[in-house]
Amino acid sequence: MLSQSLGKMAEFRFLGYLGEIFGKKRVRISLESPMKLRDILEVEFPEDRSIVLINQRVGNFDSLIRNEDKVVIMPMISGG
């Protein structure tokens, strides 16, 4: 599902330990058509403890991703 070819691509960044879960901190993917984020990712992320930004706007794992989108998935940070 993750093909890396020339042309327009969606860019993904995985921050913190989520990069370790995915196996890379950054990846560019060429999509044949818009797809839900959860269908693009090859691994499961802790959705209840992750923040998804798509083009600097809040999204989620059911958001549609298109070529040229910039997706950042980061862990929630809490503390006091």
C-alpha positions in Angstrom: 0.0 0.0 0.0 2.9 2.3 0.7 4.4 3.1 -2.7 7.1 5.7 -3.1 7.2 7.0 -6.7 7.9 10.3 -8.4 5.3 12.9 -8.7 2.8 14.3 -6.3 2.9 12.6 -2.9 1.5 12.9 0.6 4.1 13.5 3.3 3.9 11.9 6.7 5.9 12.8 9.9 5.7 10.6 13.0 6.9 12.4 16.2 8.2 11.0 19.4 7.8 7.3 20.0 5.3 7.1 17.2 8.2 7.2 14.8 9.5 4.0 16.5 6.1 2.3 16.1 6.0 3.2 12.4 9.7 2.5 11.8 10.5 5.8 10.3 10.2 9.5 11.3 9.2 10.6 7.8 7.8 9.1 4.6 6.4 10.3 1.3 3.7 8.2 -0.3 2.0 8.4 -3.7 -1.7 7.6 -3.4 -3.8 6.5 -6.4 -6.9 8.0 -4.9 -7.9 9.7 -1.6 -7.8 7.2 1.3 -8.6 7.1 5.0 -5.4 7.6 7.1 -6.0 4.3 8.9 -6.1 2.5 5.6 -2.8 3.9 4.5 -0.8 3.1 7.7 0.7 -0.4 7.9 0.8 -0.4 11.7 -1.8 0.4 14.4 -1.2 3.6 16.4 -2.7 4.3 19.9 -5.5 6.5 18.5 -6.7 7.6 21.9 -3.3 8.9 22.7 -2.3 10.4 19.3 -2.9 13.8 17.7 -3.3 14.0 13.9 -2.7 17.2 11.9 -3.4 17.4 8.2 -2.1 20.5 6.6 -1.7 22.0 10.1 -5.4 21.3 10.9 -6.8 18.8 13.3 -7.8 15.5 11.7 -8.2 11.9 12.8 -7.5 8.4 11.6 -10.7 8.5 9.5 -9.7 11.6 7.6 -9.2 11.3 3.9 -5.6 11.9 2.7 -4.8 13.1 -0.8 -1.5 13.6 -2.6 0.1 16.9 -1.6 -1.3 16.6 2.0 1.1 17.0 4.9 0.3 14.7 7.8 1.8 14.8 11.2 1.0 12.2 13.9 2.2 13.0 17.4 1.7 11.6 20.8 -0.5 13.5 23.3 1.5 15.2 26.0 0.2 15.6 29.5 1.6 16.5 32.8 1.4 19.1 35.4 
